[in-house]
């Protein structure tokens, strides 16, 4: 079971650069990096909504999030995972040659081996 999970993790990790390339092409096709971002995040939102709404247990867990936030009962690792996701989204912007969010003025480039901020 573990080797299968490792393989799935590696394959999922390989999809990240592919998503950047696809988003770059969508941005070129639409002529607008912001429209490409809307398509990308909007389609991801629709897929996640379908996944959440498909099962009763995930619907109940999703509905419990605001209550748990008010009661300060969300585990620390939920917050940590959210921060990790935000970091991945932020840095993925810098490792694509054709940026899908061309109007984003402050970004990080590290694909050329040098970590720098472009303004």
N, C-alpha and C positions, 0 to 999 in steps of 0.2 A: 504494500500500500504506500509506503513512504517513497520509493522510487517514482511511483506514478505521480505523487504530489509534487515531488521535486521537478519532474518533467513538466507538469502543468504550470508550475511557478516560472520556470525558464521560458516556456512558450508565452505566458502572459506578459512577462517582462519584455519579450521581443515585440509585442504589439505596440508598446509605447512609441518608439520611433516611427512605426508605420502610421500611427494615428497622426503624428505631427506632419508626415509627408502628405497624407490624405487631406488634412485640414489646410495645408498650404495650397494644394490643388483646388480645393473648394473655394478658398479665398481668391485664387486667380480666376476661377470660373465666374464667381459672383462679382469680382472686381472690388471687393470690400472685405477686409479682415474682420471687421466687427460682425458682419452678416455671417461670415464663416463660423465665428465663435458662437453666435446664436444657434446656428444649425447644429454644431457639435454638442454644445451643452444641452440644447433642447432635445435632441435625439437621445442623449444619455438620460435625461430626466424622464422621458417617456418610457424608456426601457426599464429604468429603476421603478417607476410607478407600476408598470405591469408586473414586475417581479414581486413588489410589495403587496399589491392587491390580489395576486393570484392565490395566496395561501392565508387562511384565517389566522394562523399563529403570527405571521409577519405583520398582518394588519393590526393585530392587538398590540404587538411590540412597538410598532410605529406610533400608534395612538397613545401609548404610554409615555413617550419621550417628553412631552411638555410637563406632565405631572412629575416625572422623575427629575427634570431640571429644576422645577420649583422647590422640590423637597431636597435638592442637592444629593440625589441618590444615584447619579450616573457614575459608573466606575471610572477611575483616572485613565484607564487605557482607552476608553471611548474618546475622551478629549485628545489624548495623545495620537490616536489613529487619525482623527480629523486634522490635526496639525500636520501630520506626516503627509496626508493627502494634499493639503494646501501647498506644502513645500514641493511636492512632486509636480503639481500643476505649474507652480511658479518657475521652477527650473527647467521643465520640459520646454518652456517657451524659448529658452536660450540654446537648446541643442538641436534645433531644426534649422536647416539652411534657408528654406522658404518659410518665413514666419507666418503663421496663420492669423496673427493678431498684429498686423503691421502698424497700427496706430498706437500701440503701447510704447510710450517713449522711454521708459526706464526698464531695461531688461539686462539679463545676465548672459554673457557668451562664454562658453567653456568648450565648445566643440573644436576649437583650434589648439587646444592644449593650454591656453592661458585663461585664467579665471579673471574676468573683468566686467565692470558695469559700463554699458554704453548709455550715454544720455542723449 
